[in-house]
Amino acid sequence: MDSATSDLTGTRPPLRSTADNGLKIVIVGGFGVGKTTMVRSVSDIRPLNTEETMTRAGEGVDNADDVPSKTTTTIAFDFGRISLNDRTVLYLFGAPGQERFWFLWDRLFTGTLGAVVLVDTRRLVDSWYAIDRLEQHGMPFIVARNDFGGPHYSAEDVREALDLPDDIPLIECDARSRESSKEVLITLVNHLYTLSSSARESTT
């Protein structure tokens, strides 16, 4: 049994009774970009998943042409948790990627500190909606390129394709790796801290 499997069988630490500060982060992106995988890889607890098997009823509704190996899909959201220290807990919500479930995003965004936009460089167009919605909500976010082993585009190419301002972090990741997913979250937290510090300085 590998470490990732053992982590999901109950060996990760329970929530400390002293925890009293919860921070919420949402992972968004297109269909099949790895949101569920990221929540699973990094959560301290066995994550809550609302995945169901894809059936013929979804043909013509969910476009799975570019992800032919995908057999399940999230129909509500994924939920995981990370204990940052004795008092602070990070709650992770993975949003569903299919267009028919986008109406759930507004509810998931409520009370959210920031977001990760997970992208597949083979299907960058699927990320436009997520970025647009976050910008409409005025929510801070970073972009993480999930490694699917496809054609490698430079960071500049991806930034230009997504029309990302220079101040929004763009990093590479492997959503299957706990350490890589942790780096994504650390990058987001650092970005949020930078924005908060800049806001304080502008008011003094």
N, C-alpha and C positions, 0 to 999 in steps of 0.2 A: 504493500500500500504506500503510495507516495504521500508527500507532506500535504499536498493540496487536498487529497482525499481524506486524510486523517483529520485535517482541520475542519472538515464538514461533518465529522461524525461525533462532535461534541467535546473535543479536547481543548477548544479555545476557552479563554477565561470568561467567567460570568460577569455580568454588570455589577460593579461595586455599589454597595449601599450608600456610599458617600456621593455618588454622581448626582448633580443637581443642575447641570447646565447642558442643554441639548442644542446642537447646531444641525441644521438641515441643509443637505446638498442634493441636487437632482442631476442625474445623468441622462442626457437626451441625445437624440440622433435618429438617423433613418432606420428603416427596417433591416434587421440582421447585421448591425454594425458591431455588436458585442456588448451591449449594455448589461444584459443579464449575466454574461460571463464575467464582466468587471465586478459587479456586485458580489457574485459568488466568490471570486478570487480574493477579495480584500476584506470581506466582512468577518468580524470576530465571532459571530454567531452563525448558526445554520440559517441562511437567508430565506425569507419568504418569497416564493415565486408564484406567479399566476400564469404559468405556461400551459398551453393546451396543444394537443396534436393538430397540425394543419390538415384539413380535409378538403375534399373536392368542392365543398360549399364555398370555400374561400377562393377558388380559382376565378380569375377575372376581377377579384376584389383586392387581394394582396398580391402584388407583383413580386414573385420569388424567382424570376428568370435569372437574376444575377447571383442568387444564393441557392443553387439547386440542391445543396446538401442539407438545407435547413428543413427540419421536420416539425418543429414546435414554434409557437409564437406567444409573446406576452399579451394578455388580454386586459390587464388592469395596470399593475406596476410590480416592480421588484423592490424588496426592502432588506437592507442590511444595517449593521451597526459596527462602529469602531470606537473603542475607548481611548481617547487621547491622553488622559491622565486620570487621577482619582476623582475628579469632579466634572470633567467635560467629556461628553459623548457626541460623536458625529453620527447622524442618521443619514443613510443613503437611500435614495429613491431612484429606481430606474424606470423611466417613462416608456410607454409602449411606442413603437415606431410606425405602426401602420396609420395611414391617414384617417381611417374610420374611428380610431381611438384618440385622435388629437384633442377632442373636446375635454379629455381628462387632464390635459396639461395645466390648464388654468388652476385647477384645484391643487395639483402637485406643487405649483409654483408658490402657493400661499405660504408665507413664513419662511421661504427659502433664502439662505444666505448667499448662495451662488450656484453656478452650474458648470458641468463639464459637457461639452459637445463632442461626442465620439464620432469620428468619421472614418469611412473606408475610401481611400483615394481612388479606387476603381469606380466609385459611385458618389462623387462629390456633390452632384446636384441634389442628392437626397438630404444633404445637410442644410440647404438654404433655408428651408422652412424653420428648422430649429433655431438657427441664428436670428432670423427675422423676428420670431416670437420673443426671444430673449431680449432683443433690442427694444421691441415694443413695450416690454414689461420693465425696461430699465434695469435688468438684472445683470450683474457682473458674471462673466464666464471666461473660460479658457477653451482651447480646442486641442484635442488629442487625436493623433492619427494612429488608428489601430493597425497593427501589422498583419496583413493577410497574405503576404508573400507575392503580391501583384507587382505591377510596374512601379518603380520608385520615382517619385517626383520630388523636386527640391522644395524646401520650405517656402522659398519665394514663389514658386509656381502655385503651391497650395494656397498661400496667403492671397495671391492675386485672384485665383479662381473663386475664393470665398469672400473676396473683398474685405479682408480683415485689416483693421487699423494696426499700426506697428505696436501699440501698447497692449494688445491682447496676446497673451502667451500662446504659442503653438509648439507642441511637443510631440514626440513619438512615443508609442507605448505598445505593449503586448497585454491585452486585457486578460489573458490566461494566467499571467504572472502576478502573484501577490505583490512582489517588490515593485514591479513596474506600475501597477495600479496605485500603490501607495505614493509613488513619485508624482503621479498625476494629481492626486488629492493634495499633496504637499505644495505643488505648483499653484493650485487653485487657492489654497489658504494663504500662501505668500502674496499672490496677486490681490486678494481681498485686503490683506494687511497694508499693502502699498497704496491701494485706493483709499483706505480709511485714513492712513497717515497724510496723504495728499489733501483729503477733505478737511482734516483738522488744521493743517497749515494754512489753507486758504481762508479759514474763518478767524485766524489770529492776526 
